[in-house]
């Protein structure tokens, strides 16, 4: 029986919009800075092709997930359905800039190409990578539901919790450099979302936090950011298909040469989106896996068709947005906001006026809710598995901080590149950087393997725990887990066997297989 769907917009959508829009805004700033200062894209390429392409992909996805939420509301009769959050995939963004586009640019410059031609070639390589990711995401839609049903909830949610703690919640530490803004906005968020109160007059808490944070930033000198005289003008940049450039790029060798980057990033995107769908179900919103992932793949494909090199993804954070009261409208508002920023060239002006610190407390709230959900939505006895599944994500964040510290210290240049000698230096300080860098690569898979095997050990289904360890061995043999290679200023996944880990997971599997014959039930077990 069909029911009247919930409204397109409710008051809570305002709060949800500020949080999700901040996430997307940060990605757009990252794209603009990396394209300009790392890849050397001219303004007409960045503002006339890349950002309009990103706008198309984000708007299409946000409109679909809003419609999907209302369809679920119509089918169930519930009016508390929250749309899946959606935006640009940060790991793929970083990987494609530094491991695909930058090498193409440098190779072109070494071959004597002009800077403009080298930038154009790098852009075309990024388009190919984005198409590759779209194909993997779309293909994964047809098998992902089987993976979800065969994976314990603790394995899926703890992986998200690790990402939330490391890359979202700990990012809040930046606001302690500006405590007047950071702590004041944190107080507002705590009142509204932990204290469950409302401001008189019905003012949304997210709006109050951002406006108060922005005002304090201007009063304390944090804002404005940069010199307004250096900002580009505001002009309308309509999205234009780049089919000719895309076909030319697909006929090149870019797809084959960078398959070792495209394949793992595409797989990570599928698994990450799958985990976010599971997180939404744990929060009460059961979305079908196949259309959700297909829409994600279509979003990435539309990005490439209109000039963006950056795939999209179902975002982390659904439980937090839902707890804020967001429903379908926050997604539409986010897509509209991003579209205006990208098509008008106003991105630089918003960044100049509103510092990221003004909205970081909302992002912290999302990280806290996701981390808490990993414990609240699983059986109590599975809590140890959740903790073990969190650790790889936190370790990956630690690896990121470690490498940033090295770069600040002068490493990562042509004279002092990253390499094996660093491992020995760290070991002298009793810091085992090799293990950290190994854990960083494919940490999403590692978290799932460790958490799932722990769940089945807790349940004393040792043969299934052994199967998960065998999966870990297979992924390590393919180089999708633990295998890394040095670049000049980073570590990158290397699709070569990580043999010590292959052996380690295989031995774990053997231990679990023989456990039924060499162990007996301990106290507290029947």
Secondary structure, 3 states (H helix, E strand, C coil): CCCCCCCCCCCHHHHHHHHHHHHHHHHHHHHHHHHHHCCCCCHHHHHHHHHHHHHHHHHHHHHHHHHHHHHHHHHHCCCCCCCCCEEECHHHHHHHHHHHHHHHHHHHHHCCCCHHHHHHHHHHHHHHHHHHHHHHHHHHCCCHHHHHHHCCHHHHHHHHHHHHHHHHHHHHHHHHHHHHHHHHHHHHHHHHHHCCCCCHHHCCHHHHHHHHHHHHHHHHCCCCCCCHHHCCCCCCCCCCCCHHHHHHHHCCCHHHHCHHHHHHHHHHHHHHHHHHHHHHHHCCCCCCHHHHHHHHHHHHHHHHHCCCCCCEEECCCHHHHHHHCCCCHHHHHHHHHHHHHHHHCCHHHHHHHCCHHHHHHHHHHHHHHHHHHHHHCCCHHHHHHHHHHHHHHHHHHHHHHHHHHHHHCCCCCCCCCCCCHHHHHHHHCCCCHHHHHHHHCCHHHHHHHHHHHHHHHHCCCHHHHHHHHHHHHHHHHHCCCCCEEECCCCEEECCCCCHHHHHHHHHHHHHHHHHHHHCCCCCCCC
